[in-house]
């Protein structure tokens, strides 16, 4: 399995062989999928004209999904750099988005040839990754950068007419890179500043290269999880406890592949074990360790369904020291062994 060092080498090779040399010599296609949707730089067409509303979707705490249209909107921006092939992306325009732009509600398809980049703003409906037949005969290869609060999740993706490969995300904890990505997307809003935007993107790509040359980022499997972010109307003390609980949850979600237990969690947050567990139970309705097991199983089920990783590798990715203990917990959680679960969801 491609653990961090292998993924890091693959990403570096793509940056050094396929992206940086091209950007030094050529102008690339750049498109921002966010209001006001300046569509002129790319080939585009309307797939369907219909009312598309957030009310038609299924909402979770990390994304909103339109199953019928095979669209999903993420809570954070995503940059997709296409370095080989042609990427066909579907963008959903809901009634709420249409009210902020000159584009009618419905679904727009855009064609981004390599070298090119498409940047999705937060909460913009986009293709959910489901395979689409008869769109492009060859492989489309891209580098993905998801802009989270204080870091980037970077991965490689390869799509063909019959399959999709996506590497695990690497956590790039560089606040300067995060800010550069946000500035780049802001520059794209000015249609007459494509050269300036590309210069900003090139600086971002070069810094990303230097980061991978200098550091060893870890796998970020929090991308498999559904984050919870909303607070209810509560008292100041309850809100403070909720914030502590939320920090614990966020830490678990971004470190679920590590050896976590109550003692090291309490030490990390400067709390006693009993105080941490009391706050967590009050806010989340369960103990910290039960919650950790729950999100580890959520991540494991997604990895098993969507990748071909070996079961012992899945166990390592979600924080288990042995495949035996992982399989035992997995069976209790799902009613199936990991291999049975994979077979069930691949048919």
Secondary structure, 3 states (H helix, E strand, C coil): CCCHHHHHHHHHHHHHHHHHHHHHHCCCEEEEECCCCCHHHCEEEEEECCCCCHHHCEECCCEEEECCCCEEEECCCEEEEEEECEEEEEEEECHHHHCCCCCCCEEEEEEEECCEEEEECCCCEEECCCCCCCCCCCCEEEEEEEECCCCEEEEEEEECCCCEEECCCEEECCHHHHHHHHHHHHHCCCCCCHHHHHHHHHHHHHHHHHHHHHCCCCECHHHHCCCCCCCCCCCHHHHHHHHHHHHHHHHHHHCCCCCCCHHHHHHHHCCCHHHHHHHHHHHHCCCHHHHHHHHHHHHHHHHHHHCCCCHHHHHHHCCCCCHHHHHHHHHHHHCCCHHHHHHHHHC
